[in-house]
Amino acid sequence: MTHQERFQKLGIRPPKGVLLYGPPGTGKTLMARACAAQTNATFLKLAGPQLVQMFIGDGVKLVRDAFQLAKEKSPCIIFIDEIDAIGTKRCDSEVSGDREVQRTMLELLNQLDGFSSDDRIKAGCLGPGSLPSLLPIWHSLARLVGLPPLFVIIWVIAATNRADILDPALMCSGRLDRKIEFPHPTEEARARILQIHPRKMNVHPGVNFEELARSTDDFNGAQLKAVCVEAGMLAL
């Protein structure tokens, strides 16, 4: 989002979708929020289970409205948590709920295909309350006087604990084709996490974080934070 020129120099299209996958509590949501903060982008979060609505068409409308809002709030990162709730492999099912889930996923695929990352999505509106009809005039003037056209920038980041059950169509080229694994932290990483969370706590100087890291094998980031919080509660 911040170095489009590097891709243009190489003549390649930057990815527009990223899939973060790994066990719960390993920092997938935190990473998505950090990306938005680092790029000064609006952070728009959708939860996969919320897109599975009771009434037919609600999930499709939520996806469509989310992308429209992202265009208005550009630059924007759309974060879809637990995407496996709507992105599982398709099957022939007569159950209405299953068909609604598939319709929601098809709408997501349609939205992902509806913009191009290299031209940063030519804007469909100037912003909240603006007139979309002014866009053709602006783009014509921009070409005449050498101004850049108006753009909105959207990136899509999705997260799942079960990448193995996702429909391959979601991860094909041009969609969520960049995949980043979030495994359980290593011993060194656990020690660092245990040092970060109690920074504002009155920690005894004799605390051995390396020893704590060795005794918390297979703990994820959320569990390590809970260890620090529980230590503070016990000290009350």
Secondary structure, DSSP 8 states (H G I E B T S, - for coil): ---HHHHHHHT-----EEEEE-STTSSHHHHHHHHHHHTT-EEEEEEHHHHS-SSTTHHHHHHHHHHHHHHHT-SEEEEEETGGGT-B-------HHHHHHHHHHHHHHHHHHT--TTTT-B-S-SSTT--GGGHHHHHHHHHHHT----B--EEEEEEES-GGGB-GGGGSTTSS-EEEE-----HHHHHHHHHHTTTTS---TT--HHHHHHT-TT--HHHHHHHHHHHHHHT-
